[in-house]
């Protein structure tokens, strides 16, 4: 995982720990991938590792939705993920 994706994964894990410590049972998190060719079939760079960072904090991915948009800096794919706690 590259430096930027590592930082995103670290931040996702931190937010997951904070949500768990606050007693939340549901966490909704938005992951964004910068992609220059979203039409290609290929792994989404860094996404699995970022999701694993959240799951490592005791959450399980329950539902996911994807959206694609364009900005001045290029195409972006967002995954909106709903996680649930595995235990209290």
N, C-alpha and C positions, 0 to 999 in steps of 0.2 A: 504494500500500500504506500503511495506517495506521501510526501510531507503534508500536503493540504488535506488529503483524505484521512491521514492519521490524526491530524488536529480535529477534524470533524468527528471522527470516531471517539476521540478522547472527550470532546465536549458532549456528545450524545450520552456517553457513559456517565459523565458527571451529572447531567440533568436527570438521568434515570435514577442515580443514587439519591439525588435530592428529592425526587418525587416519591421514592420508596420511603425515605426518612420522614417525609411529611405525612405518610400514611395513605397516600393515594393508591387506589386499586386499578386505575386506568391511566395510561399515558398515551397521548396522541403526539406524534413527532413527525416533522416534515424533513425529509432528506432531499437535497437537491444535487443533481449531477449535471455538470457542464459537459455538453456533448456536441461535437461538431457535425456528427452524422447520425442523427437519431433514427434514421430509416434502416440502418444496418442491424442485423441480428448479431448480437455480441453481448458479453458480460457488461453489466453496468459498473463501471470502474468505481471501486471503493464502497459500493452500496452494501454488499453482503457483510463486509467487515464492520461497517457502521451499525448495521442491524445487530450483528453479533455483539458489539460493544454494549448495546442496550440489554440484550438477552443475558449477557454475563452478569448483569446486576439483578437478576431474578425476575425478569419480565419475559413473556412469551408473545411473539407476534400473533395477533388474532385475526386482524383484517388489514387489507392494504388496497389503496387506490392509486392510480397513476394519472398524471396530467403533464401535458407538454406545452411549452410556451416559447415565444421568441422575444428576445430583448436586444438592445443595441449591441451587446457583447456576444450574442450567439444564442443557440437553442439551449433550452433548459428542460430537463425532465425532473419532475418532483414526485416522490413517493410519499403519500400520506399514510402513516402506519399507526394502527391502534394496537397497543400492547396491553396485556393484562398481567397482573402479578401472579407468579406461580404459587406463592404461599404468603400467608399473613406475617 
